């Protein structure tokens, strides 16, 4: 078998076009910067009589940036599409072969976008997201990695833990001896001869099974404490705010390092924190159902009963590892990381929720609910909280990105996860030791981490833009 090139046979035609578009983009960016410094970036050129003439040089440079960027994206997509229809990986190249491996992701993305755009007027804020170009791009990037995590077993070409000694630090596209398995290491091998592409794909699953869930738990804690603190005020607000400020006074990275070290696990502190923090989702959901259906006892009892049954089952397994069926369980290292994320993020969420409640509780519809005789928890959960959803959703997306970076940082320093874990932080740490000689083992997970965080930020910007229109 032959060594794979990056673009395959399609690159002979399309690669020069892509290179030309990138060069033009760089020149247009430099020109726009220079025109901006010279004050020639206005929409029109000024004339001596006070009127305006044609387009300014800065405006023309901006058009050049836009068109060259779209040309580069189009050329890159054409390379992927051309490689995807080639009969063999040798003709498809590395990019085309990877595009073929991601076929479940492309199919899921197309289905998601088609259905979402078709029914967007019935989907509330989520549907309005598709009116924002920035939001759609961010959503596409985030969903790409979510679907990659879901279909990682189908996408990966090799076991992320298997080693082939002869392929240590080999370049992308290297042929596997005797054609074992897929036949190529698409993104090369790492320092132990493991497939970088498969580890990058499986690393998405490792990252995304912690960051969103831990952030959701942190929001449950912050909302459950922030609602009554902002609504009732007084000593309750003073006490909870003092505890939140106490946690926020510590540097976040230092606090993370303290909570995930093996010595801390031996003290039992993570178990105590898990027992304390993991009860909040149960309390939140039970309070939610009770406040909403207190006039309908049968339905209230049904919802509260189901919540208690599933919640206490999950609570016993996650916090104390006492689930007899093994459905809800977490390794000690993973529990340290999970609890640390929840503990560090909860005070920030509490402060945001508290501030929103203090502002919204003075609105007329809150006074109307109080006049109707609604209970305080009904007003907090069903009047105030829905009207605070915009900022909270935006903060949720940003916090997932922030948590993803923290998890990568922990993995980079070898804390909280097993040493051979394919998570992106650990993989970057493994690759950076030989970065000057072999950049590809660290570059692939670094770009994956960067793209996910970028997608989350763009998604948050789109949600913020649309939520302000409500």
JOSUL-V207665 format. One record per residue. N is the residue number from 1. RES is the residue in one letter. OMEGA is omega in whole degrees, -180 to 180 (* if undefined). BURIAL is I if it has 24 or more other C-alpha atoms within 12 Angstrom, else O. Layout:
n;res;omega;burial
N;RES;OMEGA;BURIAL
N;RES;OMEGA;BURIAL
This chain:
n;res;omega;burial
1;X;-176;O
2;X;174;O
3;X;-178;I
4;X;170;I
5;X;-177;I
6;X;-172;I
7;X;179;I
8;X;-177;I
9;X;180;I
10;X;-178;I
11;X;-180;I
12;X;-179;O
13;X;-171;O
14;X;-177;I
15;X;175;I
16;X;178;O
17;X;178;I
18;X;-180;I
19;X;178;O
20;X;180;O
21;X;179;I
22;X;178;I
23;X;179;O
24;X;178;I
25;X;179;I
26;X;179;O
27;X;179;O
28;X;178;I
29;X;179;I
30;X;180;O
31;X;180;I
32;X;178;I
33;X;-180;O
34;X;179;O
35;X;178;O
36;X;179;O
37;X;-180;O
38;X;179;O
39;X;-179;O
40;X;-177;O
41;X;179;I
42;X;-179;O
43;X;-179;O
44;X;175;O
45;X;177;O
46;X;177;O
47;X;-179;O
48;X;-178;O
49;X;178;O
50;X;178;O
51;X;178;O
52;X;180;O
53;X;-174;O
54;X;-177;O
55;X;-180;O
56;X;176;I
57;X;178;I
58;X;179;I
59;X;177;I
60;X;177;I
61;X;176;I
62;X;176;I
63;X;177;O
64;X;176;I
65;X;-177;I
66;X;-175;O
67;X;179;O
68;X;177;I
69;X;179;I
70;X;178;O
71;X;178;I
72;X;178;I
73;X;-180;O
74;X;179;O
75;X;179;I
76;X;179;I
77;X;178;I
78;X;176;I
79;X;178;I
80;X;-178;I
81;X;180;I
82;X;178;I
83;X;-177;I
84;X;-178;I
85;X;178;I
86;X;-175;I
87;X;-177;O
88;X;178;O
89;X;180;I
90;X;178;I
91;X;-179;I
92;X;-175;I
93;X;-177;I
94;X;-179;I
95;X;179;I
96;X;179;I
97;X;177;I
98;X;177;I
99;X;178;I
100;X;-179;I
101;X;-179;I
102;X;-175;I
103;X;177;I
104;X;-180;I
105;X;179;I
106;X;180;I
107;X;180;O
108;X;178;O
109;X;179;I
110;X;-180;O
111;X;-180;O
112;X;-178;O
113;X;-180;I
114;X;-179;O
115;X;-178;O
116;X;179;I
117;X;-180;O
118;X;-176;O
119;X;-173;O
120;X;-180;O
121;X;179;O
122;X;-172;O
123;X;175;O
124;X;-177;O
125;X;178;I
126;X;179;I
127;X;179;I
128;X;179;I
129;X;-177;I
130;X;170;I
131;X;-178;I
132;X;179;I
133;X;179;O
134;X;179;I
135;X;179;I
136;X;179;I
137;X;178;I
138;X;179;I
139;X;180;I
140;X;180;I
141;X;-179;I
142;X;-180;I
143;X;175;I
144;X;-178;I
145;X;176;I
146;X;178;I
147;X;175;I
148;X;178;I
149;X;-179;I
150;X;-175;I
151;X;-176;I
152;X;-180;I
153;X;179;I
154;X;-175;O
155;X;-176;I
156;X;-178;I
157;X;-180;I
158;X;172;I
159;X;-177;I
160;X;-180;I
161;X;-178;I
162;X;-176;O
163;X;173;I
164;X;-170;I
165;X;-177;O
166;X;-176;O
167;X;179;I
168;X;177;I
169;X;177;I
170;X;-173;I
171;X;177;I
172;X;179;I
173;X;-177;I
174;X;180;I
175;X;176;I
176;X;-179;I
177;X;178;O
178;X;178;O
179;X;-177;O
180;X;178;O
181;X;-177;O
182;X;178;I
183;X;-179;I
184;X;165;I
185;X;-172;I
186;X;179;I
187;X;176;I
188;X;180;I
189;X;178;I
190;X;-174;I
191;X;176;I
192;X;-180;I
193;X;177;I
194;X;-176;I
195;X;-178;I
196;X;-179;I
197;X;-179;I
198;X;179;I
199;X;176;I
200;X;-179;I
201;X;180;I
202;X;177;I
203;X;176;I
204;X;178;I
205;X;-179;I
206;X;-178;I
207;X;-172;I
208;X;175;I
209;X;178;I
210;X;-170;I
211;X;-178;I
212;X;-178;I
213;X;179;I
214;X;178;I
215;X;177;I
216;X;178;I
217;X;179;I
218;X;178;I
219;X;177;I
220;X;180;I
221;X;-178;I
222;X;-180;I
223;X;-179;I
224;X;179;I
225;X;-176;I
226;X;-180;I
227;X;-180;I
228;X;180;I
229;X;180;I
230;X;-176;I
231;X;-176;I
232;X;-178;O
233;X;176;O
234;X;-176;O
235;X;178;O
236;X;179;O
237;X;-179;I
238;X;-177;O
239;X;-178;O
240;X;178;I
241;X;177;I
242;X;179;O
243;X;179;O
244;X;179;I
245;X;179;O
246;X;178;O
247;X;-178;I
248;X;-180;O
249;X;180;O
250;X;172;O
251;X;-172;O
252;X;-178;I
253;X;179;I
254;X;179;O
255;X;176;I
256;X;-178;I
257;X;180;I
258;X;-174;I
259;X;-175;I
260;X;179;I
261;X;-179;I
262;X;-179;I
263;X;178;O
264;X;-179;I
265;X;-180;I
266;X;179;O
267;X;-178;O
268;X;-180;O
269;X;178;I
270;X;178;I
271;X;179;I
272;X;179;O
273;X;178;I
274;X;179;I
275;X;-179;I
276;X;-173;O
277;X;-175;I
278;X;178;I
279;X;-175;I
280;X;177;I
281;X;178;I
282;X;179;I
283;X;-178;I
284;X;-177;I
285;X;178;I
286;X;177;I
287;X;179;I
288;X;-179;I
289;X;-178;I
290;X;-179;I
291;X;-177;I
292;X;-173;I
293;X;-179;O
294;X;176;O
295;X;179;O
296;X;-173;O
297;X;-180;O
298;X;180;O
299;X;179;O
300;X;-179;O
301;X;179;O
302;X;-178;O
303;X;180;I
304;X;180;I
305;X;178;O
306;X;179;O
307;X;179;I
308;X;-178;I
309;X;-178;O
310;X;-177;O
311;X;-180;I
312;X;175;I
313;X;178;I
314;X;-179;I
315;X;-180;I
316;X;-179;I
317;X;-176;I
318;X;-175;I
319;X;-173;I
320;X;-180;I
321;X;-177;O
322;X;178;O
323;X;-177;O
324;X;-179;O
325;X;179;O
326;X;180;O
327;X;-179;O
328;X;179;O
329;X;-178;O
330;X;178;I
331;X;-178;O
332;X;179;I
333;X;-180;I
334;X;178;I
335;X;177;I
336;X;-178;I
337;X;-178;I
338;X;-179;I
339;X;180;I
340;X;179;I
341;X;-179;I
342;X;-176;I
343;X;-177;I
344;X;-176;I
345;X;-175;I
346;X;180;I
347;X;178;I
348;X;177;I
349;X;178;I
350;X;-178;I
351;X;179;I
352;X;-179;I
353;X;-180;I
354;X;179;I
355;X;179;I
356;X;-179;I
357;X;180;I
358;X;177;I
359;X;-173;O
360;X;-175;I
361;X;177;I
362;X;-178;O
363;X;-176;O
364;X;-177;O
365;X;174;O
366;X;177;I
367;X;178;O
368;X;177;O
369;X;177;O
370;X;178;O
371;X;178;O
372;X;-180;O
373;X;179;O
374;X;179;O
375;X;-178;I
376;X;-179;I
377;X;175;I
378;X;180;I
379;X;-179;I
380;X;-172;I
381;X;-173;I
382;X;176;I
383;X;-176;I
384;X;-175;I
385;X;178;I
386;X;180;I
387;X;175;I
388;X;-172;I
389;X;-177;I
390;X;179;I
391;X;-179;I
392;X;178;I
393;X;178;I
394;X;179;I
395;X;179;I
396;X;179;I
397;X;180;I
398;X;-178;I
399;X;175;I
400;X;177;I
401;X;178;I
402;X;178;I
403;X;178;I
404;X;177;I
405;X;178;I
406;X;178;I
407;X;176;I
408;X;178;I
409;X;178;I
410;X;178;I
411;X;179;I
412;X;179;I
413;X;176;I
414;X;-178;I
415;X;170;I
416;X;-179;I
417;X;179;I
418;X;-174;I
419;X;-178;O
420;X;-179;I
421;X;178;I
422;X;180;I
423;X;-169;I
424;X;-180;I
425;X;179;I
426;X;180;I
427;X;176;I
428;X;179;I
429;X;178;I
430;X;-176;I
431;X;-174;I
432;X;-178;I
433;X;178;O
434;X;-172;O
435;X;-179;O
436;X;-177;O
437;X;-176;O
438;X;-175;I
439;X;-170;I
440;X;180;I
441;X;180;I
442;X;-174;I
443;X;-177;I
444;X;178;I
445;X;179;I
446;X;177;I
447;X;178;O
448;X;179;I
449;X;-180;I
450;X;-178;I
451;X;179;I
452;X;179;I
453;X;176;I
454;X;179;I
455;X;179;I
456;X;178;I
457;X;178;I
458;X;177;I
459;X;178;I
460;X;178;I
461;X;179;I
462;X;179;I
463;X;178;I
464;X;-180;I
465;X;-178;I
466;X;-180;I
467;X;178;I
468;X;179;O
469;X;-179;O
470;X;*;O
